[in-house]
Amino acid sequence: MSDDEITEEGRQARFRQWEEIGLDRIKTDLINGGHQLVGGPPAVLRLAWEWVELKEKGPMPAKRDMDLIRDLLLEIEAGATQFTTYPLDLTAQKLLRNPEATKRRGEHLHLMQQAGLVEVRNENRATGEVIVRGLTWAGHDLLDSVRNPEIWAKTKKGAEAAGGFTVDLLKDLAKGFVKKQLEELTGVKL
């Protein structure tokens, strides 16, 4: 093994060390040359940048929870702007009352941002703080189509019968149920 190679054991040890130091401090050190906190040969600097990239991508949920996404949309529409996600900082992690639920909410906020449903103004992954500016046009459209609990229940049932769904399919199903409900209420075929 050359001086420029890192064993898996060495890799894991450095990842644990950097976790304790925190993402912001490691990234700042790397930007300034990586001499104070990271140190080591070029392979260690490359590994540190790889670790930073992994941390900045954020966690992704194993499975999308549309009930949680709907709940978050309702919260944001009602005025919630500050959310706690799962922090990278170990001290901040220990302060969480329900780490697993916090982690799931954060993962879904990331999904919602990727889907263009919410606009995130600021995020600090080290402390787990996310400031949401609000819903996007697409976020409002989705929420308006699934706001009614009865329509939402029918929409989910229809999506499950289809064996899978996209956000667009959910929205289309919900719009169909809303249209049918309006026709029944007004007696007018839309």
C-alpha angles and dihedrals in degrees: 000000000000126000089255096060125090123208120228088249091053091047093053092045091053092047090054091048093049091047089059092048093046137236098267094052094045092048092048090050091050092049088054093050101279095258102127106045108008104035125153135093124326091272090063092049090050090048091050091052089048089052091049091050092050091049094047093052089064129210122305122208120246089226132017114244108205092186089059091046090051090048091050091048090053091048093050093047089051089057107271110147105157120071134174116223128181105294125222091218110093093214091053090048091058091056094060116110095205109016096178095051091044090051092050092049091050093048090051093048087056091050091049091051091049090049090052094244097121136026115226114208099186139000134187108189093185093063096026096239121146125182113201118202092200146271121323123225089267090049091053091047093052093045093047090053095049102031096104109080092217092051090045092053091050091045093053091047091051092048092049090051088054089056095236141008149203127219089256092052091050091050092048093048092049092048089052091053091046090050091050091048091051092049090052092048097045101030088227121124108232 
